[in-house]
Amino acid sequence: MPKPSEHRRRGKHALDDDDVEWLDNTPADLDGPPSGDRWSTWDLSSPTERGPRPHPEWLVTELAAVDTELGILKTGKEADVHLLSRGVPDTDRVCLLAAKRYRSAEHRLFHRDAGYLEGRGERDSRVSRAMASRSRFGKEMIAGQWANAEFQALCRLWSMGVPVPYPVQIIGTEILEEFIGTPDGFAAPRLAAVSEGLADLWEQLVEAMAALAREGLAHGDLSPYNILVHEERLVIIDLPQIVDVVAHPVGAEFLDRDARNVATWFAARGVTSADAGSLASLLRAEARLG
């Protein structure tokens, strides 16, 4: 895998004249990293804000590590995903991470949040009112809820053996997780772009969805666009809207919709075992919803 310094040359930074002037006047003794964009943020997360133990061997946790921005992997209405290299300068200790950053209140559109948040309680009535009115403070609280819900879901599902990226850490509304792709930074394709091995991928997906349902959970927005395929293995991503199908008043409908979305796609591509009704019935049974 390339060293951080090699990745650094690939990075592009858009600096205007003011930025350049500021950098030129920066004191030489500023406590910044020797290269890259920032010191590793690993020590800024508490133990409960880090991924499940034991941490994978590939994960760089040294405090001397440096984070280097390599570009944007994906943009969305609620968050953008960036590619990050975390490595110890002048060593072979380096790993690639996906940094999912929920947008600021001015640039965020939580177009689906009302239905998904209905099953999540908020004890503070002031916070509940702010979230309902979509005030600036309310949007920040929603962003925090979504980020925390996604991180906790990733931790839970990873520990269960469900195929999701390893959740490295959470800092505010930034989630760092395992990068699914090649060592040189090419992201794995989405299922929507894959045409081979679909029968086996269907079986993998049914197993993963059933495991979720047994825990009383549904992805909530599952589609061929938030499933990656890496080395003939599928990986489910984008989990901020994960639904507790038991607590949510219409939880079973989320199971049905996930089943319909993926089964229809596989069936249209010749996977004869893909049937939306059969999958929905299986998921309801696994979730003990009848």
Disulfide bonds with the S-S distance in Angstrom:
none
